[in-house]
C-alpha cells in the first residue's frame, strides 16, 4: 500500500505536489477531495503512515509538513483538515520560558491565519499529557488549554485519556474522537526466526536477552534499567544479557550511558538509527522488551512495536502500559525500590506467540477507518 505521507521526488514544489494529489483524489462525482495537513510529519515512527493508510478510500489526500511556516504554501479548493500531533518543537527551540511563550503565540498566529484562509477544521492527537522532559510544564499546560479552546476535535487513543488530561489541566475537550494506536504489522518486515536473528546480531543462542528499543533520551531512564539488570544478573540470572538499540537523540545522555556501561560485556549498546529492515532482528532475538520510562505516558509506540512481534514487555504501571496488560505487558511500581530488578528476575525465554486479540483490536486498517470516519463526521457536521 502506498504511504500517504510520501512526498514527490525532487524537484517538485509544494504547489506541484498538491496539484497532483488533487487530481489523483478527484472522482467522477465531481465532489472536491479533502486534504489532511499533518504537522509535524514524521517518517521515523510509522504511526502516521498507519493512521492515514486508508485516506484515499475515504477521499482524503495527505500532505505532511515539517514546520508551520509551510502552511503559507498550501492552497486547496476542497475541505481541509489541519491535524496537529506534537507541539514539542515550540519548546525545543526555546532557551527561556519567555521565548517559549512567544513561539506559542507565533505558532497560533500561523495556524489561525491558515484556518481563516482555508476554513479548515483543526484536530489534535493527544499522544502524551505533556511533552517528554518538559522544561516549562506550566506553560505546556497553558498550551494544552489553548489547544482545547481553539481546536475543533481532540483525538484520544483510549477512553480513559480525557479524564487524565482534565486532571492535569482542569479542562476537558467538548468534541472527542477515539481511535487506538495501531499495531505495526504492515510497517516492518517479519520473516526471520529467533535463531537467525541471534546469529545475525552475534547473540549467544543460550542467553536470555532483554531489549530496550527506541530513541536514547533521558526520560527513558536507561540508568535505572542498567542498575536493575546488573542486580538481577548478579543475584540469580547470570545468563541475562541486555541490548540497548536506538537513535542517539541526546548526545550528552548517550555519553552518560556509555560511561555507565563501561565496556560491560553483558550489555550491547547500539546508538544509531536502526534501519527498517533490521528492526525485526532485535525483536526476534529478544526474550523480553523493557521500557523503564519516567513521566505519565498516554501511549507507547515502542510497546506496540514489541507486541506486534509477539515480544513480552515490562514497563512501569502507567496509563500507556497498564492498558496493555491483557496483551503481554507486565507492569511494576516505579516508586518501589528494586521493583524493576524483581521483575527482571522473573524473565524467562520467550516463545513470542502472537496475541490474536491484540492483532484484532489494534488492526491498522480498522484504526485508520475509525479515525477517518470521525474526520468525515467533523466535516459533515460543519456542512450541515
N, C-alpha and C positions, 0 to 999 in steps of 0.2 A: 504493500500500500504506500502511495506517495506521501512523504512527510509534508503536512500542510504548512510548516514553517520554513521550508527550504526557500532560499532566495534564488533569484535568477542568476545565471552565470554572468560574470562581469565581461565586458562593460554593459551596464544596464542601469538606467536612472530609476528613481522611485516611481516616477510617472509611467515609465515603460512597464515596470513590474505590475503596477496597479491596473494599467490598461489591459495587459494580458490576462490578469486574474479576473477582471470584469468580463472579458469576452469568454473566458473558459467557464465561468459560472452563470452566464446568462442562459435562459431556457426559452423554449418555444412559446411559452405562455406570455411572454413579454413582461413578466414581473421582474423588477430590478433585484439583482442579487444583493445580499447583505455582506458587510465587511466587519470582521473582528480584528481590532487593532490590539495586539498583545504586547504589553510592556511590563518589565523588560524581558525581551526574548532570551531564552536560554536553551542551548543545544547540548550543554554538558549533562544536565539532568533531562532525561527523556520524558518527564512528566507532561510538559506542554504538548508535545507531539502526540502523546497518547490521548490527552484530553480532547484535542481538536481532530482526532483521526477520522471522525465521520462528518466533518464540517461540510464537505462537498455534498454529501447525501441530504443535508438539511438546507442546502442552498447558500452556504457561507463560504466566502474566501477569508483567508487569514493572512494578516501582514504583521510580522514581528518587527519591533523597533527596539533599539538599544538605549536611546536617550529620548527624553521628552521633547527636545527641540525638533526631533524628526516629525512630530505632529504637524508642523508647519508645511510639510511636503505632501501631506495626504489630502487628496480630494476624491470624493466618491459620490456618485449620483444616487445610490440606494441607501437603505438603512445602515447605520454604523453603530458598532458596539466598541467602547473603549474598555478593555479588560486589563486591569492592573493586578499584578501578582505581588511584587516585593518593592517596598519603598526604601530599602536599606541603603541604596546608593546616595540618598539625600544626606544621610548622616556620615557615610563613609568618607565623603569628600569634605567634611566639616571638622575644623580643629577647635571649635568652640560651640557652645550652645547658641550663641547669637548667630553664628554662621549657619547652623543647622536650621534655626527658625527662618532665616532668610531663604535658605534653599527650599523649605516647605512652601513659603509664600510664592516663590518663583515657580515652583512646580505646579501649584494650583492655578496660578495665572495662566500658564500654558494649557493646562487641562481644560479650564473653563472657557478659554478662548476657542479651543478646539470644539468644545460642546456647543458653544454659541454658533459657530460656523457650520457645523455638520448636523446639529440636533441629535448628537449621539446619545445613547444610553450608556451609563457608566456602571461597571461591575468590578468588585474587588474580591479576590480569593484570599481568605484568611488562612495562610499557611502556618503562621505562628501567632501567639498572643503579642509578643514583641520581637523585634529583630534579635538575632543571637548576639550576646555580649553588647547589649545596648549601652552606649556611653552616656546617653541622655534619656533615661527612662521616662521622666515626667513629660518631656517634650514628645517622646514617642507615644505616650498615652494620649496627649492632646491631638497628635496626628491621627490616631485611631478614631477619636471622636469626630474629627473634621471629615474623615473619610465617610463615616456612617451618616453624617449630616448631609453630605453632598452627593454621595453615590446612590444610584437607584436600586442596587441589589448587592447583597453580600453572599458569596458562595462559601459554604462550610462543607467540610468533608465528613462530619459526624454530627448527629443531632444534639450531642452534649456540648458542642463548642460554643453556641451563642451564650449560654449561661456562664461559661468560663470567661468569655470576653467581657460580659456585663459585670462580672465580679471584679474585673481588673479596672475597667474604665468608667463604670457606672451608667452605661448606656447599652441598649440593645437595638440592633437594626430592625426596621419595620418590615422590610422585604428580604426574604432569605431563600436560598436555593441549596439543596443538599445533594451532593454527588460525591461519593467516596474517592479516595486515592486509588487509581487503577494499579493492578499488578503490572510488571514489566515484561511479561511473556513475549510480546511481539517485538520488543526493542533490543533484545540481546540473543545472540546465538546460544544454543544449549544442546550440544550433541557430543560432549566429551564425557568419558567415565571418570570416576573418582581416581582410579589408578593412573589413567592417562594424565589427569590434571596434576597429580602429585609428582609424577615423573617429569612433566614439563617444567614445573616450578622447582624441582630439586628437593622436595619434601620427603622425609622418611615415611615409607608406607605404614610403619607401625606406630607412628606418633599420633597423639590426639591434638588436633590443630584448632586453636582459637583464632578467629579472624576479626579484625577491625577493618572496615572498608568505608572510605569516604574522605572528604577533604580534611586536611590536617589543620584544625583550628582550636583555639583554647577552650571553647565551651564543650568540646568533645571529651575533655578530661582524660586524656591518654595516660597522664601520670598516675591516675587512680587505677586504671586498668593494668599498667605495668606493675605497680605495687601489689595489687591483688593477685596477679598472675604469678609473681615470684613467691608470694606467700603460699598459694595453693600448690605450686610445684614443689616447694621445699617440704611442705607438711605431708603430702600424700600422693602427689601426681608427678613423678619425675619425667614421665613420658609427655607431659604437656609442652606444646610449642605455641608461640604467638606470632602471627603475621599481621603487620600493620601496613595497609596499602591505600594510597590516595594522593590527591593533588596537594602540594605544599602551599596552601593558601596564605599561611602566616609564616614568613621566613624565620622570625625570631623564635616562634614556638617550635618550629621544626628543629632548630639548633638546640633548644632546651630538651627536646625528646631525644635527640641524638646523644647528648651528654648523659642523659639519664640511662639510656640503653647501654652505653659504654662497651660496645662490642660484645654484648651478651650473645653467645652462640645459640641460645634458645629463642631469640627474638629476631624476626626478619622484618626490616623496615624498608618499604619501597615508597619513597616520597616523590611520586611523579603521577602524571595523568595516566590512568590505566586505559589502554586502547579498548574500544568496544568489543573487539573480537577476543580480548584476553580476560574480560570480566568473568566469563564462565569458569576460567581456570581457578580463580581464587575461591569462588563459592562451591565449586565441585570438590576442591581439595579440602575444604574446611569441614570440621565436625560441628562447630557452633560459632555463630557471629555474636560479638559482644559490643554493645553500644552504650558506654557509660556516661551519656550526655548530662550536662547540667542545664538548668533552666526548664521552663514549662513548655514542652514541645506539644503542639497540637497534632502534628503529622511527622512521619519519618519515612523519607524515601529510601533510606538505607535498610530499614526494617522490611519495607515492602519488597525491596530487591532481594534480600536474603530469603524471604518466604516464597518469592517467585521461583527460586531454585530449590525449594523444599528444605532450606537450611534453618535449624532452630536458632532462636535469638534470646539473648539475655540482656535485659535493659532495666533502667530504673522504673519504679512504679509511678509513671507519669502518663497523662492522657494519651499521648501518641502511641504508647506501648501497651497500656492496660486494656485498650480497646481491641488488641490483637491476641489476647491470651487464649482464645479459642482456636487459634490457627498456628500455634507453635512458638509463641513468645512467653518466656518466663521472666517475671519481674522480681526485683529486690528493693528493699527500703534503703534509699541512698543515705538516709540520716543515721542508719545503724552502722556502727563500726564493724568492719570485716564482713559485712553482708555480701559484698561482691565476691570476695575470695571464697566465702562459703558457697556461693552459687557456682563458682568455677570448679570447686571440688566435686560437685555433682555431675560434671560434664562427662559424657561417655561417647564412644564412637557413634556417629550418626548414620542412619540408613538413608536420610534425605528422601523421604517419601512425600510426594506432592499431596497437599490437602485439597480435596475436591471442593469443599465448602469455600475455601479461600479463593480458589480459581473462579468459582461461580459468582461469589459476591462482588469481587473486585475485577470482573472481566472488563478489559479496556473498551470493548465495543459498547457494552451496556452502560458503562460510566459516561462515555462520550455522548451516547444517545440521551442519557438523563440530563446531562449538563446542557446540551444544545436545545433540548425540548424546553428547558427552563428559560433559555435565552429567547426562544420562539414566543413563549408566553409573555415575556417582558416587552417584546416588540409589539405583539398583537394587543396587549392591554393599553399601550400608548396609542395605537392606531384607532382603537375603539373609544 
